[in-house]
């Protein structure tokens, strides 16, 4: 598969909005509290234009088939590094999975942040999303923090 990895532009927003909805649908089984309509996760214009973030797309045959971003964030004062790279919106279209595209996206994002002095990286993944967990572990990520939730009836 011939892929082009490039920074997202404002022109990509319609395709990115479709991928965002695909992410939401994929995550809905792991979180019953996601809104049934009007749900959205990302401030795409900000991710595209901010100097501390890189929103990448992967194109094949002039179609956006994958996306992901890294955002440089301040770290908790107790940690021995000042900033970390937060990875998010990691998504590959279903028909294009299993070809290492997510791994390539992460490599590009991590390299971009490393060029800016970042050496530690974080991401969030639902505890029951075994396929995503395996993909991130394959890239070298390790589970560190479990977020607990409570929704009393």
C-alpha positions, 0 to 999 in steps of 0.5 A: 500500500502506497501511503503518504503521511503529512500534517493535517490541514483545514481541508482535511476536517471533513474527513477527520470528522468522519474518522472521529465518529468512527473512533466514537463508535468503536469506543462506545462498547467500552463506555456506555456514557458516550452520548448517542448523538452530538458526541465529539472528542477533538478540537481539530482546528486547534490541533492543526494550528497549534505549535505544540501539536502535530495532527497527522493523516495517512493518505492512500489513493487521495483518501485519508485512511488514518490519523493520529496526533501528538501534543506536547503537554506539561507533566505533573511536578512530581515526575522527573521530566518537564513535558511529555507527548500525549498521543491521541486520535489514533485511528486506522480505517477498518479496511486498512488495518493489520498493515502496520499503519498505526505503528508508522503513524506513532513513529512519525509522531514520536520523532516529531516530539523528540525533535522538540526535546520530548522523551516520554509519551503517554496515551489513553486506551480503554481497559477492554480494548485488547486489540488497541492495547496489544498495538500500543504494547507492540510499540513499546508502551506499558500500562501505568495508570488505571482510571477508575470510574463510578456512576451510581444509579 
